[in-house]
């Protein structure tokens, strides 16, 4: 939600995350919330899963990251 991540397309990222969770029926099991600067502006957008930070460059890589994190079949 920080300005650097937002300028790099974070609005699309949030929409993608919401749809990803909905499609996989994870909405009741995952808390999705925005955060401001995590100190890695040059690498953003940044995703924090539990206590781990992840950096990605496109939605395909984000989807693969989420599939692995949520143990989605085919990942």
N, C-alpha and C positions, 0 to 999 in steps of 0.2 A: 504494500500500500504506500510505500515511500515514493517520493517523486521520481527517483531514478528508475525504479522498477515499473512504475506506472507509465513512464515515458517509453519504456521498452515493451509495452503491450500487455501489462499486467491485467488490464480490464478483460482481455480475451482469456488470459490464464484463469482468472476467477470463474468466468463462465464455463470454461472447459472443466475445471475441477468440480463445479457444481453438477454438471452433466455426467461426468465420470462417476461420481458418487451415486447419483440417481440411477444411472443405467445398471450399476452393479449392486444396487440395493444396500449401499453402505451408509446411507444418510443417518440412520439411527445408531451407527457404530463409530462414526468419525465426527469429530468436531472440527469444523472449518472456520478459521477466523483470520482476519488480516492482522498484520503487524507492520510497524514502521521500521525504519532502518535496522538491519541486522549486522551492519558494519562491512558489507561486501558489495557496495554499490556498483563497482566495476564488473561484478560477476552476475548481477541480477538479471532476471528475477530469481529470487531465492525461495526455496521451499524448506520448511522445517517439519520433519516427521519425528515425533517424539523429541529427542534431544539432538538429532542429527540434521545438519544443513546440507542441502543439495542444490547444485547449480545446473541449469539446463539451457539449451539454446533454441529448442523448438518443441512443439507439442508432441511430436513423435517420441522424442527422448523423455519428455515428462510422462507420457503414457507408459513407456517401458519402465521407468522408475517406479511409478505407482503400482503397476502390475506386479513388479517384484516385491515391493513393500507390503502389498495386500495379498500376496500369494495367489494371484489370479492365474488360472490355468492358461498354459501357453506362454507364460513368461519365462 
